[in-house]
């Protein structure tokens, strides 16, 4: 599995890249689904101070066949990365179970 991290309006530090790689590998490896490439787009949204969501993380998971896209917003960049990784794991598990049930119905 290859992980690419892209940043918009923020400087990608080694700590952010390491945290993102760790979250992706830790959460998505458990599913057992064949994942080719994971692209993570991080963005720092500059708004007013009273706005809660000032960071966003978008995961694009490239699978054989159909790609999965997850986008989350959070107050902190690290929280957005973690929340998106959890959502991506849920979505992968859901698509995997859906394919398994379709195969069982056909047989």
N, C-alpha and C positions, 0 to 999 in steps of 0.2 A: 504494500500500500504506500503510495506516494502522497505526501502532504505538502501543499503549497500555501503559503500565507502571504496575503497581499494587504497593504494598508492604504487607506485614503484619508488624507488630512491628519496624519499622525506618523510619528517616527517609530518604526518597528525595531524594538530593542531585542537583544538576545533573550532576555527574560520572557518577553511576550511570545516570541517564537517557541521557546522551550515549553512554556505553559500550554500553548496551543497544541503542539505536537504530543505532549503528554496526555492531554484531555482526549484528543482524537484517537490515539492508539489505545488508551485505557478503556474508553467507552465503546468504541466501534469494533474492537477486536473480539470482544466477548460474543458478539452476535453470530459469528461464523459465516456470514454472507461474504461472497467474493466482492470486495471493494477494490477498484482499480486506482482511482485518484480521488483525493479529497482536496477541494479548493476552499480556503477560508478567506473571506473578505472582511476586514475589520475597518470600522469607520468611527471617527470621533465627530459627533454632531455638535456644532457650536450654536447654542441657543441661549435663551435667557437663563439666569441662575435658578429661577424657580421651577424650571422644567425638570422632571424626574429622570427621563431617559435621555442621556447624553452620549451613549455609546451603542453601537449596533454590531452584530456579528452575523454573517451570512455564510452558511455551509452549502457547498454544492458537491454532492456525492455522486461520482460517476460510476454507474453499474453497467454491466452488460445489458443492454436494452434501454431501460428508462432511467433518467437521472432524478435525484431527489434534491430539493432545494429547501433549506430551513433558514428563516431569518428571525432574529430576536433582538429586542432592545432592552437595555438595562442602564442603571445609574453608573455602574463601574464597568470598565472594559473586561476585566477578568471575570466578573459575574456574567456578562453577556456571552463570553466564550464558553463558560461552564454550562450555562442554561441551553445554549445552542447545541452543545455536545450531547446533553441529556435528551433533548428533543430529537436529534438525529438518530440516537440509539433507539428511541421509541418508534420512530418512523421506519427504520430499517427492520426492526423486529416485526412490525405490523405488515410490511410488504412480504417478508419472508413467510410469515404464518399464512398470509393470503395465498401465496403460491402453493404452499403445502396443502391447504384445504382444497384448492382447485384440482390438484393432482389426485387427491383422495376421492373426490367426487367423480372424476373421469374414470378412475379404475373401478 
